[in-house]
Amino acid sequence: MFRRKSISRTLGALASGVAMVCLASAPAQAGTATMSRSLYLTMFPSGGEHASASRSIYLEANRYEWQVSTTRDSNGQILGYTRRIIDLKAGWYEWQCDITAPVDQQYVYKNICTLYTSGSSMAYMESGYYQPSVSTNYTISSHLIGY
């Protein structure tokens, strides 16, 4: 029980911005833009934990493959992977990715990413639910790969 509370406090501190990783803004053209954050995930989250990463990014008008995943740092095991094709107009975007342990689902996480630019609807993508096989360090990542 102590370890679960400790992990919950750690994720709470991360979510509050104490250890938040925000990457610098840089133009993304027909290449790849990445946003990632490393954090400790427990095998049995109690629900309610949340952490995020965000950045502002300029994107050229293009078709992109948008990916989101969680990767175990020690062996590269990929969890919660999803992808989609998205057509974006040129402009500055707010890009945010969150990892949550939903209160209504026991022992699982899911990733939710959004892209928003003024004058457009918010683009939204989420992974399915997944449970880490071991409590350790993981990296949540999102990629925009231009065609």
N, C-alpha and C positions, 0 to 999 in steps of 0.2 A: 504494500500500500504506500509506504514512504517513497519508493522509487517512482511510482505512478504520479504522486503529488509533485515530486521534484521535477519530473519531466513536464507535467502540466504547467508548473511555474516557469520552467525554462522556455516553453513555447509561448507562454503569456508575455514574458520579457521580450522575446523576439518579436512578437506581434506588436508590442508597444513601441517598437522602433529602436530599442537599445542596440540591437545588433543587425539592423536592417541593411541590406545591401541594395543600393540604388546605383545603377550603372550610368555613366555619363551619356548625355545626348550626342548622337552622331547620325549623320544621314545614312540611310540604307537605300541602296540602289538595287540593281538586279542581282545582288549578292545575298548574303545571309545576315540577319540581325538576331542576336541572342540575348536573352535575359535569364539569369539563373541565381539560385540561392541555395547554399548548403545549410542543413540543419539536422538535428537529432530527432529521429522518429522512433516512437516506441511500438513494439509489436501489438500492444493492446491499448490503444488510445481510449480514454474514458468518455470522449465526446466533448465538444465545445472548444477544443484547441483550434487556433487559427494563426497563420503567419502569412506574410505577403511580401512581394517585391514589385516595384513599379518603376517606370521610366517614361520620359517624353522622347519621342523619336520622330524624325522626319522621314517619310516614305515616299518614294517616287510612285506615280501611277503605274500599276503593274498587277499581274496575277501572282499570288504567293501561295506556297504551301505552308500552312500554319500548323505547328506541332507543339504538343505539351507532353511532358513525361516526368517521372520520378526515377532516379537512378541510384542504386546502392553504391556508395563511394568505393568500398573495398573490392568489389568484384564486377561492377558494371551491370548488375541485374537490373532490367528495366521493368518498372511497374507503372500502371496508370497511363499508358501511352494512348494517345489519340491524335488524329490529324484531320485536316480539311483543306480544301482549296478555297481561296478567298480573293476576290477582285477588289482592289483598293484604289481610291483616287489619290492624287498627290496631296500632301499636307502633313501637318504636325499631328501626331496621335499620342494619346495617353494609353499606355500599355500596362496592364496590371495582371498579375497572377497571384492567386491565393491557394493555399492548401488548408483544408479544414478536416476536422474529425467531427462529422455531423452528430448532433445530440440524439437524433432519431435512429441512427444506425450504429450498432455496437462493433467496436474493434476495427473500424475501417477509416480510410482517408479518401478524399477526392480533391482533384485540382480544378480550379475554375480560372479561366483567363478571359480578359476583355480587351478590346481595342475600341477607342472612341476618338472621333474628330468632330469639331464643331460643325453643325449643319447636317450631320448624318446620324443614322441609327447606330447604337452600340453593337459591335460584333461580339459574340459570346461563344465560348467553347468550354466544355468540361469533360474530364476523364470519367470513366466509370469508377465505381468503388473498388478499392484494393486494400489488402492487408499486408504489411511488410512481414517477411519471414523471420526477421530478427530485429531487435532493437539496436540501432547503430546510426551512423551518419549517412544521409541521403542528400542528393541535389535535385531540386525541382528546376525544370528548364522549360523554356518556351523558345521556339525558333520561327522566324519568318524567312522562307527561302524563296527568292524571286526567280521567276521563269524567264 
